[in-house]
Amino acid sequence: MRMKKKVFDKLQVADVRLSWRLIGDEVLKKFTGEYLTPVPSFQTSKCPCGPGYVILSKFRSFKSWLHRDPPKRVFTECLWDFQPSGPNKPDSVQMIPVTTVCDRPSSTFHFVVSRKRKHKTKTIKVTFHGKKITQLDLHKHKLQNRKVATLLFDDTGFDSFSLHMVSKVFLIDRGRIEVWVDNDLDFVDISDQSPVGFQMCHLWLDETNDGDRFIDGISNVKSKNFKATWLNRENYKQILRNFIPNQRKYGSEAGDIN
């Protein structure tokens, strides 16, 4: 397949991370047949992605809004980690079950784009092995009116009333991305049931007179139009540990990654 001109022009050196940002959505559309948001990083410590994970967005300055800069966003923890509960009642937190809707461990997917111009050749090769789809079971577990504690994020620069939540995730068993610019090579090997793309919903919060916050509105997000400058979650560990109510009560299944 012929590489798009804008990708060729931006790819000055062999760079897997830049290449994935440039063509990730195109790769995933061919891989899944659906529009997805590509995972920002294949390092889960920077951007942990799984069904239920909440994404916070920073407020944009007027200058950023005027320049149409993508909002800065960061993966935090699972929605149930934000649910307030008493110190002696950890069982009151309602974790939403995750279901597997597709699992094809033997499938293999190849994607190659290349272009040559003025004696310079640039090529991107993507190989995925296996396909697994997991999603939240939202049919039996409704989100409307669910309590969500985000009060402590009010003064952090993040919007504590507008959240995004990962609802569906596509994973692979293993894979590899190679980027060639002439004879220069950059690559990444992907392993261990890694997420590659996701879909999400938008959660709008409201507040009672007593200060309790709850989910007042839910809408699906169109991945094709979703924009973000992703922040490294590792830089916000301390805030997450201190500001999310149930961070210390659950193990890795609830998003408490060390």
Salt bridges, closest charged atoms under 4 A:
ASP9 OD2 - LYS5 NZ 2.83
ASP9 OD1 - ARG117 NH2 2.56
GLU34 OE2 - LYS168 NZ 3.48
GLU77 OE2 - ARG233 NH2 1.94
GLU77 OE2 - ARG241 NH1 3.98
ASP154 OD2 - ARG213 NH2 2.68
GLU178 OE2 - ARG176 NE 2.71
ASP182 OD2 - LYS120 NZ 3.33
ASP189 OD1 - ARG176 NH1 2.84
GLU207 OE2 - ARG213 NE 2.83
ASP212 OD2 - LYS147 NZ 3.90
ASP256 OD1 - ARG241 NH2 3.45
